[in-house]
Amino acid sequence: MYAAFWIDRKPIQEPEVVIAALAKVVGEQDAEELFEKGTSPEAKKRLTEATEEAFKDGAFGLPWFVGEFSCCVS
């Protein structure tokens, strides 16, 4: 996706561009399957949930990482 957008200047909002970029890595059949999964209502729901969670954690930009520290000192 990086190369498609920044190097090739392709419109990555277009499904055929996304599928073509994915196909270079995983093959055309898997690319189409991944695209369908990624645009499903379930995927959109998970994205919304993850975005809300990030905002609750104080995210202000992307990428956003949350680290957890655990210590086993006795």
Secondary structure, DSSP 8 states (H G I E B T S, - for coil): -HIIIIIS---TTSHHHHHHHHHHHH-HHHHHHHHHHHTSHHHHHHHHHHHHHHHHTT--SSS-----------
